[in-house]
Amino acid sequence: MKKIIICLCLIFTCNSCKGGKKIKKANSTIISKDDYSEKLYGFWLGQCIANWTGLVTEMDKIGNIGEIKTGDFYTREDWGKKDLPSIWGEGMPSDLSENIDFVLRDSTEVWGADDDTDIEYIYQHLLFENETAILTPKMIRDGWIKHIKHEEENFLWVSNQKAFDLMKEGILPPETSNQRNNEHFNMIDAQLTTEIFGLFSPTRPEFALKMSFLPIRTTAQKDAAWISEFYVTMHSLASSIDENQDKKTQINWLASEARKRLPSDSYASKMYDYVKSKYESNISWEQTRDSIYNRYQVLEKDGYNITSKNIYCNGCFAAGINYAASLVSLFYGEGDFKQTIKIGTLCGWDSDNPTATWGGLLGFIYGKKKIEAMFPIQLSNKFNIHRTREGFKNNGIDTFEDMAAKGISIVERVITNNLDGTSENNFWIIPKKK
């Protein structure tokens, strides 16, 4: 049955809506809610697969500040081989997997929350419960205080931990990331807690950035905040990709569009341009990774001066070096889910964070069914937020279906209240920004 949709004085027959596809017109984008729900499920599933796979090698290889020697970093030859101890592993490899390989949970198991997924879960919960698109400083503080354990092990590190300590003293965001209060404002934390805001504002990154502005600045300032906005922008624009193009072309378009929003004098923009140029020179991803280590951690180019600060593990948690590493896996992965996660896992530093970011984005782009088809087992749909957080119903056990449903509710509100869009039957009509 055909459905006639009138949008901005443009009348068209929506024959292909029946397949759950997105249709692009000159003045609007039409998105199937069923299709978007499947993509949000894919986001959570892809992020969990990538997060737990990346955790196997987290902090195994961070460089030694000097000329690179054999064994300083993993290479593609290490995939499937023995995992080595991390810098805090006390001589023991990861207990997640004996070998460097995908970490999966089957239908009898439950995915555990981690710091790459749990704050995003809290933010989605707060948006849903407060029936809002914009979280206030008090909403953020109250949510953190209620759902984050006050004593160890609370799965907070660096800037997140400092911001939480400040919240307990009564300080509200964005002062929790003010460098006068938080010396860790340039660490990675906001990158792994805010990407989901892009998915709440499909095709319209300008509002996604408004939604995420305060959550990002709960823990980040300057380059760390701009890098986080780069990720948010990519997630928002993922609903605008040309589905007739191959994944490599789609990913390159998303990245180039997000690059436009980085300040030209930031080290983040210069890192992007450097990694992209190395990728386009057709050298291996290992050579690009090694050159990043030399350029930014040894020579401190482009204003990236973490090494001179003499901080723990030479800033292995820092926003910059992990952003550069994430771009290696993004470009060289070329939109292939498994290949992107493999490279991210082997690339070094805080390896679970870039993998989780791209696992979530690619999981959204591919959707639930295509991600599941990539693996030989029936993957679990259950998620335990209480592994790392607290204060949720059902003892913290949730499902990706229900998590996606909450996301759909938030997107519905954003589109109709903030994007001048409409909701008709099972479709959203989103006008382009004027």
C-alpha positions as CSV (number, residue, x, y, z in Angstrom):
1,M,0.0,0.0,0.0
2,K,1.4,3.4,-1.0
3,K,1.6,6.2,1.5
4,I,1.4,9.8,0.4
5,I,3.6,12.2,2.5
6,I,3.5,16.0,2.1
7,C,6.7,17.6,3.3
8,L,7.6,21.3,2.9
9,C,5.2,21.6,-0.1
10,L,6.9,18.6,-1.7
11,I,4.6,15.7,-2.5
12,F,6.0,12.3,-3.2
13,T,4.9,8.7,-3.1
14,C,6.8,6.6,-0.5
15,N,7.0,3.3,-2.3
16,S,10.2,2.2,-0.7
17,C,9.2,3.1,2.9
18,K,7.8,-0.5,3.3
19,G,11.4,-1.9,3.5
20,G,12.1,0.2,6.6
21,K,14.5,2.3,4.6
22,K,15.5,6.0,4.9
23,I,14.5,8.2,2.0
24,K,16.3,11.4,1.3
25,K,14.5,14.3,-0.4
26,A,15.7,17.9,-1.2
27,N,14.0,19.3,1.9
28,S,13.7,16.5,4.3
29,T,14.8,13.1,5.5
30,I,12.3,10.3,6.3
31,I,13.3,7.6,8.7
32,S,11.5,4.5,9.7
33,K,11.1,4.1,13.4
34,D,11.4,0.3,13.2
35,D,14.6,0.7,11.2
36,Y,16.0,3.2,13.7
37,S,15.2,0.9,16.6
38,E,17.1,-1.9,15.0
39,K,20.0,0.5,14.5
40,L,20.0,1.6,18.2
41,Y,20.0,-2.1,19.2
42,G,23.0,-2.5,16.9
43,F,24.7,0.5,18.6
44,W,24.5,-1.1,22.0
45,L,25.5,-4.5,20.7
46,G,28.3,-3.3,18.6
47,Q,29.6,-1.2,21.4
48,C,29.6,-4.0,23.8
49,I,31.4,-6.4,21.5
50,A,34.1,-3.8,20.7
51,N,34.4,-2.6,24.3
52,W,35.0,-6.0,25.7
53,T,37.3,-7.0,22.9
54,G,39.4,-3.9,23.3
55,L,39.6,-4.5,27.1
56,V,41.8,-7.5,26.4
57,T,44.7,-5.3,25.3
58,E,43.9,-2.1,27.3
59,M,47.1,-0.5,28.4
60,D,49.3,-3.4,27.2
61,K,51.3,-1.2,24.8
62,I,51.7,2.5,25.5
63,G,55.3,3.2,24.1
64,N,58.5,3.9,26.0
65,I,59.3,7.4,24.8
66,G,62.2,6.8,22.5
67,E,63.0,5.0,19.3
68,I,60.5,2.2,18.7
69,K,61.7,-1.3,19.2
70,T,60.2,-4.6,18.2
71,G,57.6,-5.5,20.7
72,D,56.8,-2.0,21.8
73,F,53.5,-2.2,20.0
74,Y,51.2,-5.0,18.7
75,T,50.9,-5.6,15.0
76,R,48.4,-7.5,12.9
77,E,50.4,-10.7,13.4
78,D,49.5,-10.6,17.1
79,W,45.8,-11.1,16.5
80,G,44.8,-14.5,17.9
81,K,48.1,-14.8,19.8
82,K,48.7,-14.6,23.6
83,D,47.6,-11.5,25.3
84,L,50.4,-9.7,27.2
85,P,50.1,-8.0,30.6
86,S,48.9,-4.4,30.8
87,I,50.9,-1.8,32.7
88,W,48.9,-2.6,35.8
89,G,48.6,-6.3,35.1
90,E,51.2,-7.4,37.7
91,G,52.7,-9.7,35.1
92,M,49.4,-11.3,34.2
93,P,47.5,-11.0,30.9
94,S,43.8,-10.1,30.8
95,D,41.4,-12.6,32.4
96,L,38.8,-11.9,29.6
97,S,40.6,-13.9,27.0
98,E,43.8,-15.9,26.9
99,N,44.4,-14.7,23.3
100,I,43.8,-11.4,21.5
101,D,40.4,-12.2,20.0
102,F,36.8,-11.1,19.9
103,V,35.1,-11.3,23.3
104,L,31.5,-12.4,22.9
105,R,28.5,-13.2,25.2
106,D,26.1,-15.8,24.0
107,S,22.3,-16.0,24.7
108,T,22.8,-17.6,28.1
109,E,25.1,-14.8,29.3
110,V,24.8,-11.1,30.1
111,W,27.0,-8.3,28.8
112,G,28.5,-6.3,31.6
113,A,28.6,-2.5,31.7
114,D,31.9,-0.8,31.5
115,D,33.0,2.9,31.6
116,D,32.6,3.0,27.8
117,T,28.8,2.3,28.1
118,D,27.6,3.1,31.6
119,I,27.6,6.9,31.7
120,E,25.9,6.9,28.3
121,Y,23.3,4.6,29.8
122,I,22.9,7.0,32.7
123,Y,22.5,10.0,30.3
124,Q,19.8,8.1,28.3
125,H,18.0,7.2,31.5
126,L,18.1,10.9,32.7
127,L,16.8,12.2,29.3
128,F,14.0,9.6,29.4
129,E,13.0,10.1,33.0
130,N,13.1,13.9,32.9
131,E,11.3,14.0,29.5
132,T,13.8,16.5,28.2
133,A,16.3,17.0,25.5
134,I,18.6,19.2,27.5
135,L,20.0,18.0,30.8
136,T,20.6,20.7,33.4
137,P,23.6,20.9,35.7
138,K,21.5,19.6,38.6
139,M,20.1,16.7,36.6
140,I,23.6,15.6,35.7
141,R,24.9,15.9,39.2
142,D,21.9,14.2,40.8
143,G,22.1,11.4,38.2
144,W,25.8,10.8,38.9
145,I,25.3,10.9,42.7
146,K,22.5,8.4,42.5
147,H,23.9,5.9,40.1
148,I,27.6,5.9,40.7
149,K,29.1,4.1,43.7
150,H,30.7,6.5,46.1
151,E,33.4,4.1,47.2
152,E,35.8,1.9,45.2
153,E,35.5,0.0,43.0
154,N,33.4,2.6,41.2
155,F,34.9,2.2,37.7
156,L,35.8,5.9,37.4
157,W,39.2,7.2,36.4
158,V,40.9,10.5,35.8
159,S,38.6,13.3,34.8
160,N,35.4,11.4,35.5
161,Q,36.6,10.6,39.1
162,K,37.7,14.2,39.7
163,A,34.4,15.5,38.4
164,F,32.5,13.1,40.6
165,D,34.5,14.2,43.7
166,L,33.7,17.9,42.8
167,M,30.0,17.0,42.5
168,K,30.0,15.5,46.0
169,E,31.4,18.8,47.2
170,G,28.4,20.5,45.6
171,I,30.1,21.8,42.5
172,L,28.0,21.6,39.3
173,P,28.9,21.1,35.6
174,P,30.5,22.8,33.7
175,E,32.7,23.9,36.7
176,T,33.5,20.2,37.2
177,S,35.7,20.4,34.1
178,N,37.1,23.9,34.7
179,Q,40.9,23.5,34.7
180,R,41.1,25.5,37.9
181,N,39.1,22.7,39.5
182,N,39.9,19.7,37.4
183,E,43.5,19.1,36.3
184,H,42.4,16.2,34.2
185,F,40.2,18.2,31.8
186,N,42.3,17.1,28.8
187,M,41.9,13.4,29.4
188,I,39.8,11.0,27.4
189,D,36.7,10.7,29.6
190,A,34.1,12.7,27.7
191,Q,34.9,10.8,24.5
192,L,33.5,7.6,25.9
193,T,30.4,9.0,27.6
194,T,28.7,11.3,25.1
195,E,28.7,9.8,21.6
196,I,25.1,8.6,22.0
197,F,23.8,12.2,22.0
198,G,24.5,12.2,18.2
199,L,22.0,9.4,17.8
200,F,19.3,11.4,19.6
201,S,19.4,14.1,16.9
202,P,19.5,12.2,13.6
203,T,20.8,14.2,10.6
204,R,21.0,17.4,12.7
205,P,24.4,17.6,14.4
206,E,23.9,21.2,15.4
207,F,21.2,20.1,17.9
208,A,23.1,17.0,18.9
209,L,26.0,19.4,19.9
210,K,23.6,21.5,21.9
211,M,22.3,18.4,23.7
212,S,25.8,17.1,24.5
213,F,27.4,20.5,25.3
214,L,27.0,20.3,29.1
215,P,27.5,16.5,29.4
216,I,30.8,16.9,27.5
217,R,31.9,19.8,29.7
218,T,31.1,17.8,32.8
219,T,34.6,16.4,32.4
220,A,36.3,18.0,29.3
221,Q,37.5,21.3,28.0
222,K,39.3,22.5,24.9
223,D,40.7,19.8,22.6
224,A,39.2,17.0,24.7
225,A,35.8,18.6,24.3
226,W,36.2,19.3,20.6
227,I,37.2,15.7,20.0
228,S,34.1,14.5,21.8
229,E,32.0,16.8,19.6
230,F,33.7,15.2,16.6
231,Y,32.4,11.8,17.7
232,V,28.9,13.2,18.4
233,T,28.8,14.8,15.0
234,M,29.7,11.6,13.3
235,H,26.9,9.7,15.2
236,S,24.3,12.3,14.3
237,L,25.3,12.4,10.6
238,A,25.2,8.6,10.4
239,S,21.5,9.0,9.6
240,S,22.5,11.1,6.5
241,I,24.8,8.7,4.8
242,D,24.1,7.6,1.2
243,E,23.2,4.0,1.6
244,N,24.0,3.4,-2.0
245,Q,27.7,4.0,-1.3
246,D,30.1,1.5,0.1
247,K,31.0,1.6,3.8
248,K,34.5,3.0,3.2
249,T,33.0,6.0,1.3
250,Q,30.3,6.5,4.0
251,I,32.9,6.5,6.8
252,N,35.2,8.9,5.0
253,W,32.3,11.3,4.4
254,L,31.2,11.2,8.1
255,A,34.8,11.9,9.3
256,S,35.4,14.7,6.8
257,E,32.1,16.4,7.8
258,A,33.0,16.1,11.5
259,R,36.5,17.4,10.8
260,K,34.9,20.7,9.6
261,R,33.9,21.4,13.2
262,L,37.3,21.2,14.8
263,P,39.1,24.5,15.4
264,S,41.8,24.9,12.8
265,D,44.4,25.8,15.4
266,S,43.6,22.8,17.7
267,Y,45.9,19.8,18.0
268,A,42.8,17.7,17.3
269,S,42.4,19.1,13.8
270,K,46.1,18.7,13.1
271,M,46.1,15.1,14.3
272,Y,43.2,14.4,12.0
273,D,44.9,15.8,9.0
274,Y,48.2,14.0,9.8
275,V,46.6,10.6,10.3
276,K,44.4,11.0,7.2
277,S,47.5,12.0,5.1
278,K,49.3,8.9,6.3
279,Y,46.4,6.7,5.5
280,E,46.2,8.2,2.0
281,S,49.9,7.6,1.5
282,N,49.1,3.8,1.4
283,I,51.5,2.9,4.2
284,S,50.4,0.2,6.7
285,W,48.3,1.0,9.7
286,E,51.2,-0.2,11.9
287,Q,53.5,2.4,10.2
288,T,51.0,5.1,10.7
289,R,50.5,4.2,14.4
290,D,54.3,4.2,15.0
291,S,54.6,7.5,13.3
292,I,51.8,8.9,15.6
293,Y,53.7,7.7,18.6
294,N,56.9,9.4,17.4
295,R,55.3,12.6,16.3
296,Y,53.1,13.2,19.3
297,Q,54.6,11.4,22.3
298,V,58.3,11.7,21.4
299,L,58.5,14.9,19.4
300,E,55.4,16.6,20.9
301,K,54.4,18.2,17.6
302,D,51.3,20.3,16.8
303,G,51.1,21.6,20.4
304,Y,50.5,18.2,21.9
305,N,52.8,18.4,25.0
306,I,51.6,15.7,27.3
307,T,55.0,14.1,27.5
308,S,56.5,17.3,29.0
309,K,53.9,17.1,31.8
310,N,55.5,13.9,33.2
311,I,52.2,12.4,34.3
312,Y,51.3,8.8,35.0
313,C,51.9,6.4,32.0
314,N,52.8,9.5,29.9
315,G,49.1,10.4,29.5
316,C,48.0,7.0,28.2
317,F,44.5,8.1,29.2
318,A,44.8,11.5,27.3
319,A,42.3,12.7,24.8
320,G,44.8,13.4,22.1
321,I,46.9,10.2,21.6
322,N,43.8,8.0,21.9
323,Y,41.9,10.2,19.3
324,A,44.8,9.8,16.9
325,A,44.8,6.0,17.5
326,S,41.1,5.9,17.0
327,L,41.5,7.5,13.6
328,V,44.0,4.8,12.6
329,S,41.3,2.1,13.2
330,L,38.6,4.2,11.6
331,F,40.4,5.0,8.3
332,Y,42.2,1.6,7.9
333,G,39.1,-0.3,9.0
334,E,37.3,1.3,6.0
335,G,33.9,0.6,7.5
336,D,34.4,-3.1,8.0
337,F,33.2,-3.8,11.6
338,K,35.5,-6.7,12.4
339,Q,38.6,-5.1,10.8
340,T,38.0,-1.8,12.5
341,I,37.8,-3.5,15.9
342,K,40.8,-5.6,15.3
343,I,43.0,-2.6,14.4
344,G,41.7,-0.6,17.4
345,T,42.4,-3.5,19.7
346,L,46.0,-3.8,18.5
347,C,46.7,-0.1,18.1
348,G,47.7,0.5,21.7
349,W,47.1,2.9,24.6
350,D,43.5,2.9,26.0
351,S,42.4,0.4,23.3
352,D,38.9,-0.3,24.6
353,N,37.8,3.3,24.1
354,P,38.3,3.8,20.4
355,T,37.0,0.3,19.7
356,A,33.9,1.0,21.7
357,T,33.3,4.3,19.9
358,W,33.6,2.8,16.4
359,G,31.9,-0.4,17.5
360,G,28.9,1.6,18.5
361,L,28.9,3.8,15.4
362,L,29.3,0.9,13.0
363,G,26.8,-1.2,15.0
364,F,24.3,1.6,14.4
365,I,25.1,1.8,10.7
366,Y,24.9,-1.9,10.1
367,G,22.1,-2.6,12.5
368,K,21.3,-5.5,14.8
369,K,20.8,-8.3,12.2
370,K,23.9,-7.6,10.2
371,I,26.1,-7.4,13.3
372,E,24.7,-10.7,14.7
373,A,25.3,-12.4,11.3
374,M,29.0,-11.6,11.6
375,F,29.5,-14.0,14.5
376,P,29.0,-17.8,14.8
377,I,26.9,-17.8,18.0
378,Q,23.6,-16.3,19.1
379,L,24.7,-13.1,20.9
380,S,23.2,-12.1,24.2
381,N,20.6,-9.2,24.3
382,K,21.0,-8.7,28.0
383,F,23.0,-5.9,29.7
384,N,23.9,-5.6,33.4
385,I,24.3,-1.9,34.3
386,H,24.9,-2.9,37.9
387,R,28.3,-4.3,37.0
388,T,29.6,-0.8,37.3
389,R,26.7,1.4,38.4
390,E,23.8,1.2,40.8
391,G,20.2,2.3,41.6
392,F,18.4,0.9,38.6
393,K,15.3,-1.3,38.6
394,N,15.3,-5.1,38.0
395,N,18.7,-5.3,39.8
396,G,20.3,-3.6,36.8
397,I,19.4,-6.2,34.2
398,D,18.2,-4.6,31.0
399,T,17.8,-5.7,27.4
400,F,19.0,-4.0,24.2
401,E,15.4,-4.0,23.0
402,D,14.3,-1.9,25.9
403,M,17.3,0.3,25.7
404,A,16.6,0.9,22.1
405,A,12.9,1.7,22.9
406,K,14.0,4.3,25.4
407,G,16.2,5.8,22.7
408,I,13.3,5.9,20.3
409,S,11.2,7.8,22.8
410,I,13.9,10.4,23.2
411,V,14.4,10.7,19.5
412,E,10.7,11.2,19.0
413,R,10.7,14.1,21.5
414,V,13.7,15.7,19.9
415,I,12.4,15.5,16.4
416,T,9.0,16.8,17.1
417,N,9.9,19.4,19.8
418,N,13.4,20.6,18.7
419,L,14.0,19.8,15.0
420,D,10.6,21.1,13.6
421,G,10.0,17.5,12.5
422,T,6.8,15.4,12.5
423,S,5.9,11.9,13.4
424,E,3.5,10.2,11.1
425,N,2.5,6.6,11.7
426,N,5.8,4.7,11.9
427,F,8.0,7.4,10.3
428,W,9.7,10.6,11.2
429,I,10.0,13.5,8.7
430,I,13.0,15.7,9.5
431,P,13.4,18.9,7.6
432,K,16.9,20.0,6.7
433,K,18.3,22.9,8.7
434,K,17.3,26.2,7.1
